[in-house]
């Protein structure tokens, strides 16, 4: 059996996909939310990022799955200009 130095690595290798949500908007803009792993304080860490368009490079991080899902949809609304 392979021994990993941290719980975070063991969890990451067990997961098939870290993607929580993804939405392609008018080309070539995409908003993606992913699970990044365990933060140094032991809490989970999620991130929403925008790729392309006027908000390219925008990133936001969350500590809970629920906050990540809400944040994803808020970011989609922002990119679409509805916020």
PDB file with one MODEL, atoms N, CA, C and O in Angstrom:
MODEL        1
ATOM      1  N   UNK A   1       0.834  -1.189   0.000  1.00  0.00           N
ATOM      2  CA  UNK A   1       0.000   0.000   0.000  1.00  0.00           C
ATOM      3  C   UNK A   1       0.872   1.242   0.000  1.00  0.00           C
ATOM      4  O   UNK A   1       1.881   1.300   0.703  1.00  0.00           O
ATOM      5  N   UNK A   2       0.484   2.234  -0.787  1.00  0.00           N
ATOM      6  CA  UNK A   2       1.211   3.496  -0.860  1.00  0.00           C
ATOM      7  C   UNK A   2       0.783   4.377   0.297  1.00  0.00           C
ATOM      8  O   UNK A   2      -0.407   4.501   0.587  1.00  0.00           O
ATOM      9  N   UNK A   3       1.743   4.980   0.947  1.00  0.00           N
ATOM     10  CA  UNK A   3       1.447   5.887   2.056  1.00  0.00           C
ATOM     11  C   UNK A   3       1.587   7.322   1.568  1.00  0.00           C
ATOM     12  O   UNK A   3       2.627   7.703   1.031  1.00  0.00           O
ATOM     13  N   UNK A   4       0.532   8.119   1.755  1.00  0.00           N
ATOM     14  CA  UNK A   4       0.568   9.521   1.365  1.00  0.00           C
ATOM     15  C   UNK A   4       0.843  10.373   2.587  1.00  0.00           C
ATOM     16  O   UNK A   4       0.413  10.026   3.688  1.00  0.00           O
ATOM     17  N   UNK A   5       1.551  11.483   2.420  1.00  0.00           N
ATOM     18  CA  UNK A   5       1.918  12.315   3.565  1.00  0.00           C
ATOM     19  C   UNK A   5       0.765  13.067   4.210  1.00  0.00           C
ATOM     20  O   UNK A   5       0.894  13.513   5.351  1.00  0.00           O
ATOM     21  N   UNK A   6      -0.346  13.221   3.523  1.00  0.00           N
ATOM     22  CA  UNK A   6      -1.425  13.984   4.141  1.00  0.00           C
ATOM     23  C   UNK A   6      -2.784  13.431   3.725  1.00  0.00           C
ATOM     24  O   UNK A   6      -2.913  12.787   2.684  1.00  0.00           O
ATOM     25  N   UNK A   7      -3.782  13.688   4.541  1.00  0.00           N
ATOM     26  CA  UNK A   7      -5.156  13.293   4.258  1.00  0.00           C
ATOM     27  C   UNK A   7      -5.624  13.931   2.961  1.00  0.00           C
ATOM     28  O   UNK A   7      -6.360  13.309   2.194  1.00  0.00           O
ATOM     29  N   UNK A   8      -5.208  15.156   2.711  1.00  0.00           N
ATOM     30  CA  UNK A   8      -5.609  15.873   1.512  1.00  0.00           C
ATOM     31  C   UNK A   8      -5.236  15.083   0.265  1.00  0.00           C
ATOM     32  O   UNK A   8      -6.057  14.952  -0.643  1.00  0.00           O
ATOM     33  N   UNK A   9      -4.043  14.566   0.200  1.00  0.00           N
ATOM     34  CA  UNK A   9      -3.614  13.812  -0.972  1.00  0.00           C
ATOM     35  C   UNK A   9      -4.403  12.518  -1.118  1.00  0.00           C
ATOM     36  O   UNK A   9      -4.769  12.145  -2.232  1.00  0.00           O
ATOM     37  N   UNK A  10      -4.667  11.835  -0.024  1.00  0.00           N
ATOM     38  CA  UNK A  10      -5.457  10.602  -0.098  1.00  0.00           C
ATOM     39  C   UNK A  10      -6.842  10.901  -0.664  1.00  0.00           C
ATOM     40  O   UNK A  10      -7.336  10.162  -1.515  1.00  0.00           O
ATOM     41  N   UNK A  11      -7.463  11.965  -0.203  1.00  0.00           N
ATOM     42  CA  UNK A  11      -8.802  12.318  -0.672  1.00  0.00           C
ATOM     43  C   UNK A  11      -8.767  12.660  -2.149  1.00  0.00           C
ATOM     44  O   UNK A  11      -9.638  12.227  -2.903  1.00  0.00           O
ATOM     45  N   UNK A  12      -7.784  13.423  -2.572  1.00  0.00           N
ATOM     46  CA  UNK A  12      -7.704  13.834  -3.968  1.00  0.00           C
ATOM     47  C   UNK A  12      -7.526  12.644  -4.898  1.00  0.00           C
ATOM     48  O   UNK A  12      -8.083  12.631  -5.995  1.00  0.00           O
ATOM     49  N   UNK A  13      -6.767  11.655  -4.483  1.00  0.00           N
ATOM     50  CA  UNK A  13      -6.565  10.493  -5.334  1.00  0.00           C
ATOM     51  C   UNK A  13      -7.802   9.590  -5.381  1.00  0.00           C
ATOM     52  O   UNK A  13      -7.973   8.848  -6.348  1.00  0.00           O
ATOM     53  N   UNK A  14      -8.662   9.634  -4.368  1.00  0.00           N
ATOM     54  CA  UNK A  14      -9.879   8.832  -4.367  1.00  0.00           C
ATOM     55  C   UNK A  14     -10.971   9.458  -5.224  1.00  0.00           C
ATOM     56  O   UNK A  14     -11.807   8.737  -5.769  1.00  0.00           O
ATOM     57  N   UNK A  15     -10.985  10.768  -5.357  1.00  0.00           N
ATOM     58  CA  UNK A  15     -12.030  11.469  -6.115  1.00  0.00           C
ATOM     59  C   UNK A  15     -11.788  11.307  -7.610  1.00  0.00           C
ATOM     60  O   UNK A  15     -10.652  11.411  -8.073  1.00  0.00           O
ATOM     61  N   UNK A  16     -12.857  11.050  -8.368  1.00  0.00           N
ATOM     62  CA  UNK A  16     -12.746  10.973  -9.828  1.00  0.00           C
ATOM     63  C   UNK A  16     -12.765  12.359 -10.452  1.00  0.00           C
ATOM     64  O   UNK A  16     -12.010  12.637 -11.384  1.00  0.00           O
ATOM     65  N   UNK A  17     -13.626  13.225  -9.940  1.00  0.00           N
ATOM     66  CA  UNK A  17     -13.757  14.562 -10.506  1.00  0.00           C
ATOM     67  C   UNK A  17     -13.890  15.579  -9.384  1.00  0.00           C
ATOM     68  O   UNK A  17     -14.575  15.334  -8.391  1.00  0.00           O
ATOM     69  N   UNK A  18     -13.241  16.706  -9.544  1.00  0.00           N
ATOM     70  CA  UNK A  18     -13.305  17.762  -8.542  1.00  0.00           C
ATOM     71  C   UNK A  18     -14.213  18.899  -9.004  1.00  0.00           C
ATOM     72  O   UNK A  18     -14.367  19.898  -8.301  1.00  0.00           O
ATOM     73  N   UNK A  19     -14.804  18.751 -10.169  1.00  0.00           N
ATOM     74  CA  UNK A  19     -15.657  19.800 -10.710  1.00  0.00           C
ATOM     75  C   UNK A  19     -17.009  19.788 -10.013  1.00  0.00           C
ATOM     76  O   UNK A  19     -17.663  18.749  -9.920  1.00  0.00           O
ATOM     77  N   UNK A  20     -17.417  20.936  -9.530  1.00  0.00           N
ATOM     78  CA  UNK A  20     -18.703  21.095  -8.860  1.00  0.00           C
ATOM     79  C   UNK A  20     -19.737  21.574  -9.870  1.00  0.00           C
ATOM     80  O   UNK A  20     -20.835  21.021  -9.944  1.00  0.00           O
ATOM     81  N   UNK A  21     -19.398  22.587 -10.641  1.00  0.00           N
ATOM     82  CA  UNK A  21     -20.319  23.139 -11.633  1.00  0.00           C
ATOM     83  C   UNK A  21     -19.515  23.828 -12.724  1.00  0.00           C
ATOM     84  O   UNK A  21     -18.409  24.319 -12.495  1.00  0.00           O
ATOM     85  N   UNK A  22     -20.091  23.851 -13.901  1.00  0.00           N
ATOM     86  CA  UNK A  22     -19.444  24.532 -15.016  1.00  0.00           C
ATOM     87  C   UNK A  22     -20.539  25.071 -15.928  1.00  0.00           C
ATOM     88  O   UNK A  22     -21.538  24.398 -16.181  1.00  0.00           O
ATOM     89  N   UNK A  23     -20.342  26.278 -16.413  1.00  0.00           N
ATOM     90  CA  UNK A  23     -21.337  26.881 -17.303  1.00  0.00           C
ATOM     91  C   UNK A  23     -20.603  27.631 -18.401  1.00  0.00           C
ATOM     92  O   UNK A  23     -19.820  28.542 -18.132  1.00  0.00           O
ATOM     93  N   UNK A  24     -20.866  27.239 -19.638  1.00  0.00           N
ATOM     94  CA  UNK A  24     -20.318  27.962 -20.776  1.00  0.00           C
ATOM     95  C   UNK A  24     -21.340  29.015 -21.178  1.00  0.00           C
ATOM     96  O   UNK A  24     -22.508  28.707 -21.415  1.00  0.00           O
ATOM     97  N   UNK A  25     -20.890  30.245 -21.251  1.00  0.00           N
ATOM     98  CA  UNK A  25     -21.751  31.354 -21.643  1.00  0.00           C
ATOM     99  C   UNK A  25     -21.441  31.693 -23.095  1.00  0.00           C
ATOM    100  O   UNK A  25     -20.907  30.859 -23.826  1.00  0.00           O
ATOM    101  N   UNK A  26     -21.766  32.889 -23.510  1.00  0.00           N
ATOM    102  CA  UNK A  26     -21.435  33.281 -24.875  1.00  0.00           C
ATOM    103  C   UNK A  26     -19.946  33.052 -25.093  1.00  0.00           C
ATOM    104  O   UNK A  26     -19.108  33.478 -24.298  1.00  0.00           O
ATOM    105  N   UNK A  27     -19.647  32.383 -26.166  1.00  0.00           N
ATOM    106  CA  UNK A  27     -18.254  32.014 -26.429  1.00  0.00           C
ATOM    107  C   UNK A  27     -17.334  33.208 -26.387  1.00  0.00           C
ATOM    108  O   UNK A  27     -17.748  34.284 -26.820  1.00  0.00           O
ATOM    109  N   UNK A  28     -16.179  33.103 -25.920  1.00  0.00           N
ATOM    110  CA  UNK A  28     -15.531  31.969 -25.272  1.00  0.00           C
ATOM    111  C   UNK A  28     -15.479  32.127 -23.746  1.00  0.00           C
ATOM    112  O   UNK A  28     -14.397  31.993 -23.176  1.00  0.00           O
ATOM    113  N   UNK A  29     -16.563  32.397 -23.077  1.00  0.00           N
ATOM    114  CA  UNK A  29     -16.575  32.613 -21.627  1.00  0.00           C
ATOM    115  C   UNK A  29     -17.069  31.350 -20.922  1.00  0.00           C
ATOM    116  O   UNK A  29     -18.065  30.747 -21.320  1.00  0.00           O
ATOM    117  N   UNK A  30     -16.341  30.963 -19.857  1.00  0.00           N
ATOM    118  CA  UNK A  30     -16.745  29.811 -19.065  1.00  0.00           C
ATOM    119  C   UNK A  30     -16.557  30.123 -17.591  1.00  0.00           C
ATOM    120  O   UNK A  30     -15.554  30.723 -17.203  1.00  0.00           O
ATOM    121  N   UNK A  31     -17.521  29.719 -16.767  1.00  0.00           N
ATOM    122  CA  UNK A  31     -17.439  29.850 -15.312  1.00  0.00           C
ATOM    123  C   UNK A  31     -17.351  28.434 -14.763  1.00  0.00           C
ATOM    124  O   UNK A  31     -18.203  27.596 -15.061  1.00  0.00           O
ATOM    125  N   UNK A  32     -16.336  28.166 -13.973  1.00  0.00           N
ATOM    126  CA  UNK A  32     -16.157  26.834 -13.408  1.00  0.00           C
ATOM    127  C   UNK A  32     -15.947  26.895 -11.908  1.00  0.00           C
ATOM    128  O   UNK A  32     -15.284  27.800 -11.400  1.00  0.00           O
ATOM    129  N   UNK A  33     -16.521  25.920 -11.194  1.00  0.00           N
ATOM    130  CA  UNK A  33     -16.334  25.811  -9.751  1.00  0.00           C
ATOM    131  C   UNK A  33     -15.805  24.419  -9.457  1.00  0.00           C
ATOM    132  O   UNK A  33     -16.381  23.422  -9.892  1.00  0.00           O
ATOM    133  N   UNK A  34     -14.707  24.355  -8.719  1.00  0.00           N
ATOM    134  CA  UNK A  34     -14.045  23.084  -8.442  1.00  0.00           C
ATOM    135  C   UNK A  34     -13.696  22.945  -6.967  1.00  0.00           C
ATOM    136  O   UNK A  34     -13.593  23.931  -6.238  1.00  0.00           O
ATOM    137  N   UNK A  35     -13.518  21.705  -6.550  1.00  0.00           N
ATOM    138  CA  UNK A  35     -13.013  21.400  -5.214  1.00  0.00           C
ATOM    139  C   UNK A  35     -11.495  21.393  -5.294  1.00  0.00           C
ATOM    140  O   UNK A  35     -10.928  20.669  -6.111  1.00  0.00           O
ATOM    141  N   UNK A  36     -10.829  22.180  -4.465  1.00  0.00           N
ATOM    142  CA  UNK A  36      -9.375  22.275  -4.504  1.00  0.00           C
ATOM    143  C   UNK A  36      -8.695  21.310  -3.549  1.00  0.00           C
ATOM    144  O   UNK A  36      -7.546  20.929  -3.769  1.00  0.00           O
ATOM    145  N   UNK A  37      -9.384  20.915  -2.499  1.00  0.00           N
ATOM    146  CA  UNK A  37      -8.784  20.026  -1.503  1.00  0.00           C
ATOM    147  C   UNK A  37      -8.975  20.585  -0.108  1.00  0.00           C
ATOM    148  O   UNK A  37      -9.846  21.421   0.131  1.00  0.00           O
ATOM    149  N   UNK A  38      -8.157  20.117   0.795  1.00  0.00           N
ATOM    150  CA  UNK A  38      -8.233  20.516   2.192  1.00  0.00           C
ATOM    151  C   UNK A  38      -7.255  21.667   2.447  1.00  0.00           C
ATOM    152  O   UNK A  38      -6.074  21.577   2.111  1.00  0.00           O
ATOM    153  N   UNK A  39      -7.759  22.739   3.039  1.00  0.00           N
ATOM    154  CA  UNK A  39      -6.909  23.890   3.381  1.00  0.00           C
ATOM    155  C   UNK A  39      -6.006  23.527   4.559  1.00  0.00           C
ATOM    156  O   UNK A  39      -6.201  22.492   5.197  1.00  0.00           O
ATOM    157  N   UNK A  40      -5.039  24.360   4.842  1.00  0.00           N
ATOM    158  CA  UNK A  40      -4.099  24.107   5.933  1.00  0.00           C
ATOM    159  C   UNK A  40      -4.785  23.973   7.288  1.00  0.00           C
ATOM    160  O   UNK A  40      -4.292  23.266   8.167  1.00  0.00           O
ATOM    161  N   UNK A  41      -5.923  24.648   7.461  1.00  0.00           N
ATOM    162  CA  UNK A  41      -6.631  24.562   8.741  1.00  0.00           C
ATOM    163  C   UNK A  41      -7.553  23.344   8.815  1.00  0.00           C
ATOM    164  O   UNK A  41      -8.260  23.172   9.808  1.00  0.00           O
ATOM    165  N   UNK A  42      -7.560  22.496   7.779  1.00  0.00           N
ATOM    166  CA  UNK A  42      -8.351  21.274   7.790  1.00  0.00           C
ATOM    167  C   UNK A  42      -9.732  21.397   7.178  1.00  0.00           C
ATOM    168  O   UNK A  42     -10.448  20.401   7.077  1.00  0.00           O
ATOM    169  N   UNK A  43     -10.123  22.595   6.767  1.00  0.00           N
ATOM    170  CA  UNK A  43     -11.443  22.773   6.160  1.00  0.00           C
ATOM    171  C   UNK A  43     -11.355  22.568   4.647  1.00  0.00           C
ATOM    172  O   UNK A  43     -10.294  22.763   4.054  1.00  0.00           O
ATOM    173  N   UNK A  44     -12.470  22.173   4.023  1.00  0.00           N
ATOM    174  CA  UNK A  44     -12.449  22.014   2.567  1.00  0.00           C
ATOM    175  C   UNK A  44     -12.321  23.368   1.879  1.00  0.00           C
ATOM    176  O   UNK A  44     -12.654  24.402   2.459  1.00  0.00           O
ATOM    177  N   UNK A  45     -11.844  23.354   0.656  1.00  0.00           N
ATOM    178  CA  UNK A  45     -11.637  24.590  -0.082  1.00  0.00           C
ATOM    179  C   UNK A  45     -12.148  24.422  -1.515  1.00  0.00           C
ATOM    180  O   UNK A  45     -11.743  23.505  -2.230  1.00  0.00           O
ATOM    181  N   UNK A  46     -13.040  25.323  -1.918  1.00  0.00           N
ATOM    182  CA  UNK A  46     -13.625  25.326  -3.259  1.00  0.00           C
ATOM    183  C   UNK A  46     -13.299  26.656  -3.927  1.00  0.00           C
ATOM    184  O   UNK A  46     -13.048  27.654  -3.252  1.00  0.00           O
ATOM    185  N   UNK A  47     -13.305  26.661  -5.273  1.00  0.00           N
ATOM    186  CA  UNK A  47     -12.997  27.896  -5.984  1.00  0.00           C
ATOM    187  C   UNK A  47     -13.846  28.024  -7.243  1.00  0.00           C
ATOM    188  O   UNK A  47     -14.046  27.056  -7.977  1.00  0.00           O
ATOM    189  N   UNK A  48     -14.342  29.240  -7.479  1.00  0.00           N
ATOM    190  CA  UNK A  48     -15.029  29.581  -8.722  1.00  0.00           C
ATOM    191  C   UNK A  48     -14.095  30.500  -9.502  1.00  0.00           C
ATOM    192  O   UNK A  48     -13.509  31.424  -8.938  1.00  0.00           O
ATOM    193  N   UNK A  49     -13.960  30.241 -10.803  1.00  0.00           N
ATOM    194  CA  UNK A  49     -13.100  31.062 -11.655  1.00  0.00           C
ATOM    195  C   UNK A  49     -13.797  31.340 -12.977  1.00  0.00           C
ATOM    196  O   UNK A  49     -14.603  30.541 -13.453  1.00  0.00           O
ATOM    197  N   UNK A  50     -13.470  32.496 -13.564  1.00  0.00           N
ATOM    198  CA  UNK A  50     -14.012  32.889 -14.865  1.00  0.00           C
ATOM    199  C   UNK A  50     -12.878  32.844 -15.878  1.00  0.00           C
ATOM    200  O   UNK A  50     -11.783  33.349 -15.630  1.00  0.00           O
ATOM    201  N   UNK A  51     -13.161  32.230 -17.029  1.00  0.00           N
ATOM    202  CA  UNK A  51     -12.184  32.107 -18.106  1.00  0.00           C
ATOM    203  C   UNK A  51     -12.740  32.788 -19.344  1.00  0.00           C
ATOM    204  O   UNK A  51     -13.722  32.327 -19.926  1.00  0.00           O
ATOM    205  N   UNK A  52     -12.112  33.885 -19.746  1.00  0.00           N
ATOM    206  CA  UNK A  52     -12.537  34.617 -20.935  1.00  0.00           C
ATOM    207  C   UNK A  52     -13.474  35.759 -20.618  1.00  0.00           C
ATOM    208  O   UNK A  52     -13.986  35.867 -19.504  1.00  0.00           O
ATOM    209  N   UNK A  53     -13.697  36.614 -21.605  1.00  0.00           N
ATOM    210  CA  UNK A  53     -14.627  37.728 -21.454  1.00  0.00           C
ATOM    211  C   UNK A  53     -14.111  38.851 -20.578  1.00  0.00           C
ATOM    212  O   UNK A  53     -12.931  38.897 -20.230  1.00  0.00           O
ATOM    213  N   UNK A  54     -15.012  39.757 -20.224  1.00  0.00           N
ATOM    214  CA  UNK A  54     -14.626  40.949 -19.450  1.00  0.00           C
ATOM    215  C   UNK A  54     -14.222  40.637 -18.014  1.00  0.00           C
ATOM    216  O   UNK A  54     -13.532  41.439 -17.384  1.00  0.00           O
ATOM    217  N   UNK A  55     -14.635  39.495 -17.487  1.00  0.00           N
ATOM    218  CA  UNK A  55     -14.309  39.114 -16.101  1.00  0.00           C
ATOM    219  C   UNK A  55     -13.206  38.067 -16.037  1.00  0.00           C
ATOM    220  O   UNK A  55     -13.019  37.429 -15.001  1.00  0.00           O
ATOM    221  N   UNK A  56     -12.475  37.882 -17.133  1.00  0.00           N
ATOM    222  CA  UNK A  56     -11.419  36.870 -17.188  1.00  0.00           C
ATOM    223  C   UNK A  56     -10.465  37.016 -16.002  1.00  0.00           C
ATOM    224  O   UNK A  56      -9.994  38.113 -15.699  1.00  0.00           O
ATOM    225  N   UNK A  57     -10.191  35.906 -15.346  1.00  0.00           N
ATOM    226  CA  UNK A  57      -9.263  35.921 -14.222  1.00  0.00           C
ATOM    227  C   UNK A  57      -9.935  36.102 -12.866  1.00  0.00           C
ATOM    228  O   UNK A  57      -9.278  35.977 -11.833  1.00  0.00           O
ATOM    229  N   UNK A  58     -11.226  36.392 -12.854  1.00  0.00           N
ATOM    230  CA  UNK A  58     -11.951  36.549 -11.584  1.00  0.00           C
ATOM    231  C   UNK A  58     -11.949  35.208 -10.843  1.00  0.00           C
ATOM    232  O   UNK A  58     -12.236  34.168 -11.436  1.00  0.00           O
ATOM    233  N   UNK A  59     -11.626  35.235  -9.549  1.00  0.00           N
ATOM    234  CA  UNK A  59     -11.627  34.033  -8.717  1.00  0.00           C
ATOM    235  C   UNK A  59     -12.258  34.336  -7.375  1.00  0.00           C
ATOM    236  O   UNK A  59     -12.135  35.445  -6.853  1.00  0.00           O
ATOM    237  N   UNK A  60     -12.933  33.342  -6.821  1.00  0.00           N
ATOM    238  CA  UNK A  60     -13.536  33.477  -5.497  1.00  0.00           C
ATOM    239  C   UNK A  60     -13.466  32.117  -4.814  1.00  0.00           C
ATOM    240  O   UNK A  60     -13.762  31.096  -5.435  1.00  0.00           O
ATOM    241  N   UNK A  61     -13.078  32.094  -3.542  1.00  0.00           N
ATOM    242  CA  UNK A  61     -12.935  30.831  -2.805  1.00  0.00           C
ATOM    243  C   UNK A  61     -13.965  30.706  -1.694  1.00  0.00           C
ATOM    244  O   UNK A  61     -14.443  31.699  -1.145  1.00  0.00           O
ATOM    245  N   UNK A  62     -14.295  29.447  -1.377  1.00  0.00           N
ATOM    246  CA  UNK A  62     -15.332  29.147  -0.386  1.00  0.00           C
ATOM    247  C   UNK A  62     -14.864  28.017   0.528  1.00  0.00           C
ATOM    248  O   UNK A  62     -13.988  27.231   0.168  1.00  0.00           O
ATOM    249  N   UNK A  63     -15.468  27.952   1.721  1.00  0.00           N
ATOM    250  CA  UNK A  63     -15.130  26.906   2.689  1.00  0.00           C
ATOM    251  C   UNK A  63     -16.161  25.787   2.761  1.00  0.00           C
ATOM    252  O   UNK A  63     -15.898  24.755   3.376  1.00  0.00           O
ATOM    253  N   UNK A  64     -17.342  25.968   2.140  1.00  0.00           N
ATOM    254  CA  UNK A  64     -18.358  24.921   2.165  1.00  0.00           C
ATOM    255  C   UNK A  64     -18.869  24.653   0.756  1.00  0.00           C
ATOM    256  O   UNK A  64     -18.798  25.513  -0.121  1.00  0.00           O
ATOM    257  N   UNK A  65     -19.384  23.448   0.558  1.00  0.00           N
ATOM    258  CA  UNK A  65     -19.946  23.062  -0.725  1.00  0.00           C
ATOM    259  C   UNK A  65     -21.136  23.959  -1.079  1.00  0.00           C
ATOM    260  O   UNK A  65     -21.253  24.424  -2.213  1.00  0.00           O
ATOM    261  N   UNK A  66     -22.005  24.194  -0.115  1.00  0.00           N
ATOM    262  CA  UNK A  66     -23.182  25.028  -0.354  1.00  0.00           C
ATOM    263  C   UNK A  66     -22.820  26.436  -0.783  1.00  0.00           C
ATOM    264  O   UNK A  66     -23.423  26.991  -1.702  1.00  0.00           O
ATOM    265  N   UNK A  67     -21.830  27.012  -0.112  1.00  0.00           N
ATOM    266  CA  UNK A  67     -21.385  28.358  -0.477  1.00  0.00           C
ATOM    267  C   UNK A  67     -20.785  28.359  -1.887  1.00  0.00           C
ATOM    268  O   UNK A  67     -20.938  29.331  -2.627  1.00  0.00           O
ATOM    269  N   UNK A  68     -20.108  27.276  -2.255  1.00  0.00           N
ATOM    270  CA  UNK A  68     -19.513  27.183  -3.593  1.00  0.00           C
ATOM    271  C   UNK A  68     -20.595  27.137  -4.669  1.00  0.00           C
ATOM    272  O   UNK A  68     -20.464  27.781  -5.710  1.00  0.00           O
ATOM    273  N   UNK A  69     -21.659  26.382  -4.422  1.00  0.00           N
ATOM    274  CA  UNK A  69     -22.749  26.294  -5.404  1.00  0.00           C
ATOM    275  C   UNK A  69     -23.431  27.651  -5.559  1.00  0.00           C
ATOM    276  O   UNK A  69     -23.668  28.100  -6.680  1.00  0.00           O
ATOM    277  N   UNK A  70     -23.747  28.304  -4.445  1.00  0.00           N
ATOM    278  CA  UNK A  70     -24.375  29.635  -4.500  1.00  0.00           C
ATOM    279  C   UNK A  70     -23.436  30.626  -5.184  1.00  0.00           C
ATOM    280  O   UNK A  70     -23.864  31.404  -6.036  1.00  0.00           O
ATOM    281  N   UNK A  71     -22.168  30.596  -4.815  1.00  0.00           N
ATOM    282  CA  UNK A  71     -21.184  31.495  -5.413  1.00  0.00           C
ATOM    283  C   UNK A  71     -21.027  31.282  -6.910  1.00  0.00           C
ATOM    284  O   UNK A  71     -20.817  32.236  -7.660  1.00  0.00           O
ATOM    285  N   UNK A  72     -21.128  30.031  -7.343  1.00  0.00           N
ATOM    286  CA  UNK A  72     -21.043  29.735  -8.777  1.00  0.00           C
ATOM    287  C   UNK A  72     -22.161  30.452  -9.523  1.00  0.00           C
ATOM    288  O   UNK A  72     -21.912  31.131 -10.520  1.00  0.00           O
ATOM    289  N   UNK A  73     -23.388  30.301  -9.042  1.00  0.00           N
ATOM    290  CA  UNK A  73     -24.517  30.928  -9.725  1.00  0.00           C
ATOM    291  C   UNK A  73     -24.490  32.449  -9.615  1.00  0.00           C
ATOM    292  O   UNK A  73     -24.929  33.135 -10.538  1.00  0.00           O
ATOM    293  N   UNK A  74     -23.991  32.984  -8.520  1.00  0.00           N
ATOM    294  CA  UNK A  74     -23.823  34.440  -8.408  1.00  0.00           C
ATOM    295  C   UNK A  74     -22.804  34.938  -9.428  1.00  0.00           C
ATOM    296  O   UNK A  74     -22.984  35.996 -10.031  1.00  0.00           O
ATOM    297  N   UNK A  75     -21.733  34.168  -9.616  1.00  0.00           N
ATOM    298  CA  UNK A  75     -20.699  34.549 -10.576  1.00  0.00           C
ATOM    299  C   UNK A  75     -21.241  34.484 -12.000  1.00  0.00           C
ATOM    300  O   UNK A  75     -20.937  35.356 -12.815  1.00  0.00           O
ATOM    301  N   UNK A  76     -22.041  33.463 -12.312  1.00  0.00           N
ATOM    302  CA  UNK A  76     -22.662  33.377 -13.637  1.00  0.00           C
ATOM    303  C   UNK A  76     -23.532  34.609 -13.877  1.00  0.00           C
ATOM    304  O   UNK A  76     -23.480  35.209 -14.950  1.00  0.00           O
ATOM    305  N   UNK A  77     -24.323  34.980 -12.887  1.00  0.00           N
ATOM    306  CA  UNK A  77     -25.177  36.170 -13.017  1.00  0.00           C
ATOM    307  C   UNK A  77     -24.332  37.432 -13.232  1.00  0.00           C
ATOM    308  O   UNK A  77     -24.693  38.287 -14.041  1.00  0.00           O
ATOM    309  N   UNK A  78     -23.211  37.552 -12.514  1.00  0.00           N
ATOM    310  CA  UNK A  78     -22.329  38.698 -12.655  1.00  0.00           C
ATOM    311  C   UNK A  78     -21.767  38.768 -14.076  1.00  0.00           C
ATOM    312  O   UNK A  78     -21.767  39.830 -14.699  1.00  0.00           O
ATOM    313  N   UNK A  79     -21.289  37.631 -14.582  1.00  0.00           N
ATOM    314  CA  UNK A  79     -20.704  37.591 -15.915  1.00  0.00           C
ATOM    315  C   UNK A  79     -21.739  37.907 -16.985  1.00  0.00           C
ATOM    316  O   UNK A  79     -21.430  38.554 -17.986  1.00  0.00           O
ATOM    317  N   UNK A  80     -22.967  37.449 -16.772  1.00  0.00           N
ATOM    318  CA  UNK A  80     -24.041  37.734 -17.721  1.00  0.00           C
ATOM    319  C   UNK A  80     -24.553  39.165 -17.606  1.00  0.00           C
ATOM    320  O   UNK A  80     -25.369  39.603 -18.417  1.00  0.00           O
ATOM    321  N   UNK A  81     -24.072  39.899 -16.591  1.00  0.00           N
ATOM    322  CA  UNK A  81     -24.469  41.289 -16.421  1.00  0.00           C
ATOM    323  C   UNK A  81     -25.780  41.470 -15.700  1.00  0.00           C
ATOM    324  O   UNK A  81     -26.400  42.528 -15.808  1.00  0.00           O
ATOM    325  N   UNK A  82     -26.221  40.459 -14.964  1.00  0.00           N
ATOM    326  CA  UNK A  82     -27.504  40.551 -14.246  1.00  0.00           C
ATOM    327  C   UNK A  82     -27.338  40.931 -12.789  1.00  0.00           C
ATOM    328  O   UNK A  82     -28.322  40.921 -12.050  1.00  0.00           O
ATOM    329  N   UNK A  83     -26.143  41.263 -12.344  1.00  0.00           N
ATOM    330  CA  UNK A  83     -25.945  41.686 -10.950  1.00  0.00           C
ATOM    331  C   UNK A  83     -25.322  43.056 -10.922  1.00  0.00           C
ATOM    332  O   UNK A  83     -25.071  43.598  -9.845  1.00  0.00           O
TER     333      UNK A  83
ENDMDL
END
